[in-house]
Amino acid sequence: MNTDENMEVKLPNSLTALAQLHASVEHFCRSRAIHSDTEFKIDLALEEVFTNIVRYGYDDTHPHEIVVRFKGNRDSVRISVEDDGRHFNPLLAPAVDVNAPAAERRIGGLGIHLVRNLLDQVRYQRRPAGNRLILIKRLGKEENEHGHP
């Protein structure tokens, strides 16, 4: 882990690693004076992404590594989540009609809808080694007024 604006965390593909993921988000955000509301949004979005990778990303029960990289600057936080699971671009999932009655909604898709609403930008890259989801959260005036570097 670097002490500058970058941080990398390697996690096993197990839901037991959620505690380590939450601790990493907290450490990254607190060390950069990121507002607690922004930290909450980043944490919730990452939990959703990580949980979906663990639950649906692999065709086997072997251990796999999920790498989460945080990069911050004055204006935004960029997080990449990389896994070696099956090819899956969550951005291609049809949009969810959250106004439709629950009985009429198709199953799935609420997670990426949540992530898109919590963050400012979500991008996907298929890499030879697997998937990379890039999450970007712009920092508001709260961070810049409270001593964000």
Secondary structure, DSSP 8 states (H G I E B T S, - for coil): --SSSEEEEEEESSGGGHHHHHHHHHHHHHHTT--HHHHHHHHHHHHHHHHHHHHHS-SS-S--EEEEEEEE-SSEEEEEEEE-SS---GGGS----TTS-GGGS-SS-HHHHHHHHHSSEEEEEEETTEEEEEEEEE--HHHHHTT--
